[in-house]
Amino acid sequence: EVHLVESGGGLVQAGGSLRLSCAVSGFTFEDYAIGWFRQAPGKEREGVSCISSRDSSIYYEHSVEGRFTISSDNHKNTVHLQMNSLKPEDTAVYYCAVDRGYNSGSFCILGYKNLEVWGQGTLVTVSS
């Protein structure tokens, strides 16, 4: 069973940076997509950034392009999200997730909605 543990959240002022990490275990997919999602208070969960092993593609949600960078360390089964120039609207609980058979965009936009396994998330609060 897939197990995900997110870390690295916290309170930061607008313009600051945070680096989120996700340790993933229990999956042996060869064709997979992995990524970061977030859920702000009163809003639905949305895809932030995803990587696909299928074609090495990377997807970024429009509002984070140029500010966030996703990376993965396959040997350590971890995925990171470097978040720079943070804005108050980035405030949310951030989750990572993984599933098989998607490209990055499909997973981040739609594929994640079928997932049942999520980590506990890590809270990011950006003050103005």
C-alpha positions in Angstrom: 0.0 0.0 0.0 1.2 3.5 -0.9 2.3 5.6 2.1 3.0 9.3 1.8 4.5 11.6 4.4 4.7 15.3 3.7 6.9 17.8 5.6 8.3 21.3 5.3 5.3 23.5 5.8 5.2 26.5 8.1 4.4 30.1 8.5 6.2 32.5 6.1 5.9 36.1 5.1 4.8 37.0 1.6 7.8 36.9 -0.7 9.4 34.2 1.3 10.3 30.6 0.4 9.6 27.1 1.7 10.7 23.7 0.5 8.2 20.8 0.9 9.3 17.2 0.9 7.3 14.0 0.5 8.6 10.6 1.3 6.8 7.9 -0.6 6.9 4.2 0.0 4.9 1.1 -0.9 4.7 1.5 -4.7 6.6 -0.1 -7.5 5.0 1.5 -10.5 7.2 1.9 -13.5 4.8 4.2 -15.3 3.6 6.8 -12.8 2.9 10.4 -12.1 3.7 12.0 -8.8 2.9 15.5 -7.6 1.8 18.1 -5.2 -1.8 19.3 -4.5 -3.2 21.8 -2.2 -6.5 22.6 -0.5 -7.2 26.1 0.8 -10.0 26.7 3.4 -13.4 26.5 1.8 -12.0 25.4 -1.6 -11.6 22.1 -3.5 -8.3 20.4 -3.7 -6.3 21.4 -6.8 -3.2 20.2 -8.6 -0.1 22.4 -8.1 2.7 20.5 -9.9 3.2 17.0 -11.2 6.0 14.9 -12.8 5.4 11.9 -15.0 7.8 9.1 -15.4 6.2 8.2 -18.7 7.6 11.2 -20.6 9.5 13.2 -17.9 7.0 15.9 -18.4 6.3 18.5 -15.7 3.1 20.4 -15.1 2.6 23.6 -13.2 -0.6 25.2 -12.3 -0.7 28.6 -13.9 -0.6 30.6 -10.7 2.6 28.9 -9.5 4.6 28.9 -12.8 7.9 30.6 -12.4 7.7 30.5 -8.6 7.5 26.8 -7.7 9.8 24.0 -8.8 9.1 20.3 -8.4 11.9 17.7 -8.3 12.1 14.1 -7.5 14.8 11.8 -6.1 14.0 8.4 -7.4 16.7 6.6 -5.4 15.3 8.1 -2.1 11.7 7.9 -3.2 11.1 11.5 -2.4 9.6 14.4 -4.2 10.2 18.1 -3.3 8.4 21.3 -4.0 10.5 24.5 -3.8 8.2 27.4 -3.4 9.6 30.9 -3.9 8.0 34.3 -3.9 5.1 33.0 -1.8 1.8 34.8 -1.8 -1.0 34.8 0.7 -3.2 33.0 -1.8 -0.7 30.1 -1.6 -1.9 29.4 1.9 -3.3 25.9 2.0 -2.6 22.3 3.2 -0.3 20.8 0.7 -0.4 17.1 -0.1 1.6 14.8 -2.3 0.1 11.9 -4.3 1.2 9.2 -6.7 -0.6 7.0 -9.2 0.1 4.9 -12.2 -0.5 5.5 -15.9 -0.8 9.3 -16.2 1.2 12.0 -17.8 1.9 15.0 -15.6 -0.9 17.3 -16.8 -3.6 14.6 -16.7 -2.7 13.6 -13.2 -2.6 17.2 -11.9 -5.8 18.3 -13.6 -8.1 15.3 -13.3 -6.4 12.0 -12.4 -5.9 12.8 -8.7 -9.7 13.1 -8.1 -9.9 9.3 -8.1 -7.3 8.7 -5.4 -8.2 7.3 -2.1 -4.8 7.3 -0.5 -3.4 10.7 0.7 -0.8 11.7 3.2 -1.6 13.9 6.2 -0.6 17.0 4.4 1.6 19.9 5.5 0.2 23.3 6.3 1.6 26.4 4.5 0.6 29.8 5.8 1.7 32.9 4.0 1.1 36.2 5.8 0.8 39.5 4.1 
